[in-house]
Amino acid sequence: MTNGSQASSAPIDLYYWPTPNGWKISIMLEECGLPYNVHKINIGAGDQFAEAFLAISPNNRIPAIVDPDGPGGQPISVFESGAILQYLGRKTGQFYPADERQRVLVDEWLFWQMGGFGPMLGQNHHFNNYAPEKIPYAINRYFNETNRLYGVLNKRLAGHDFIADDYSIADMACVGWAKLWERQGQKIEDFPNVKRWLERLLARPAVAKGIGLAAEDRKTADLTKPDAQKVLFGQTAR
């Protein structure tokens, strides 16, 4: 599968599954107009443990990319969604400012997402939807932290259309997680600035297309099944 408008560029190989982390990169590729080929990594079936995938993503997590036209014209593989966003931003000169002060601002919020808004909301999902037993302390812990992080984002977005001064990879990193607010037990009306920002981003064609990539796989994959959960949550190495 190839998408994007820059037909003269060699397509980037995107190793992907339709999750908030996977969406970050499909959105960025669409926003930049870069051609790409999709390689689905079914995380419920254990595709992330295949040796070929581990060679480019040693942490056995999606997303990852291989750019055949990397630095010096040589192929490069990149894993970790934040690193991929930064790489693509530098490669294209889009959505990742060259000005140091502006770049620091984007990096601050990108790292905020990578270190908090993603992992804490992910734990919220886990203990509410996947944990084999309901643990009230864990459920409350991650619900409250999710709520706090939405509050941080809401405060940041007061008087701002985007998380940094302009639309950037920081927004792309956050939007996929924020769109799942209901699943996280949040009331989006409590965060009016986040609500406006979320509506603004989801209206962007590239965001809609990036989130829509392989959407049917997300609908049909049942990650609550014991076999899928054993792969996702019980496996540390192979």
Buried (B, 14 or more C-beta within 10 A) or exposed (E): EEBBEEEEBBBBBBBBBBBBBBBBBBBBBBBBBBBBBBBBBBBBEBBBBEEEBBEBBEEBBBBBBBBEBBEEEEEBBBBBBBBBBBBBBEBBEBBBBEEEEBBEBBBEBBEBBBEBBBBBBBBBBBBBEEBEEEEEEBBEBBBEBBBEBBEBBBEBBEEEBBBBBBBBBBBBBBBBBBBEBEEBEBEBEEBEBBBEBBEBBEEBEBBEBBBBBBEEBBEEBEBEEEEBBEBBEEEEEE
